[in-house]
Amino acid sequence: MQALIRARLGDIEAEEDIRILFAIESGSRAWGFHSPDSDYDVRFIYARPLNWHLKLGKKRDVVERPIDDELDLSGWELSKALTLTLGSNAVIAEWLQSPITYCEDATVRDLLTGFASRALNRKSVTWHYLSLQRRQMSRLSAPDGGIRLKRFFYVLRPALALRWMRLNEKSMPPMNMAALRDGANLTADESAALDGLTVQKMQTRERGTTTAVDPILLALAEKEAEAAETWLRTASAPDRAALWDDANHLHRQITQKYS
């Protein structure tokens, strides 16, 4: 699959006249709790040549390919990625930290990671993960009355991200579940419950359900949601005007490199 993915990325570069700066796995395979039938969610950031930017008219800043049963490929143009980072988009931070890389310009990826670590503010990222957790909690129930295992992991991951940010007072939590756990100071009971559920998830198909989940994990998710809500009541966002100059400089630097 890695060879197929790299070949498809090469085809996209040729077809679109772009340079892919980095391409990574963004789904459950990168998070560390994929099912046997999980597909591959490939995401990438790409640069366009300078002449593309100088053309008049509205230009599309996304490249997508039709999704099939195994592979989902899409990417964002560099200026879109930088603008979203300025808005503290947590998805960009996750892509930059993915443990599964299909191709990359390592220097550019390091530059973007450094920029993201400065640009993301904890208040916005906290809202992102809190909203994600709430939304997934509302979708837990399966038609058979069970609990969707996949959805419950979509609750746990933002809960751990909220805990990581609370304990570390930083705004760029790790993407991978194992790295999140390392900085989340879980109790022995929480770790054991999460280990058991991870094994169950990785042995179950994507639509698999369970009759119940360990109340320890439910309590963890509820506790972190409450802590995040309390913190947000008094949190403030810093002035970020100077970051626009940094983003413009990065955009020029990278675009010129590939023009």
HELIX and SHEET records of a PDB file:
HELIX    1   1 GLN A    2  GLU A   16  1                                  15    
HELIX    2   2 SER A   28  TRP A   31  1                                   4    
HELIX    3   3 LEU A   50  LEU A   54  1                                   5    
HELIX    4   4 LEU A   78  LEU A   86  1                                   9    
HELIX    5   5 ALA A   90  GLN A   97  1                                   8    
HELIX    6   6 ALA A  106  ALA A  119  1                                  14    
HELIX    7   7 ARG A  122  MET A  137  1                                  16    
HELIX    8   8 LEU A  149  ASN A  168  1                                  20    
HELIX    9   9 MET A  177  ASP A  182  1                                   6    
HELIX   10  10 ALA A  188  MET A  202  1                                  15    
HELIX   11  11 PRO A  215  LEU A  232  1                                  18    
HELIX   12  12 ALA A  241  LYS A  257  1                                  17    
SHEET    1   A 5 VAL A  62  GLU A  64  0                                        
SHEET    2   A 5 LEU A  71  GLU A  77 -1                                        
SHEET    3   A 5 TYR A  40  ALA A  47  1                                        
SHEET    4   A 5 ARG A  19  GLU A  25 -1                                        
SHEET    5   A 5 THR A 101  GLU A 104 -1                                        
SHEET    1   B 2 ILE A 147  ARG A 148  0                                        
SHEET    2   B 2 THR A 209  THR A 210 -1                                        
END                                                                             
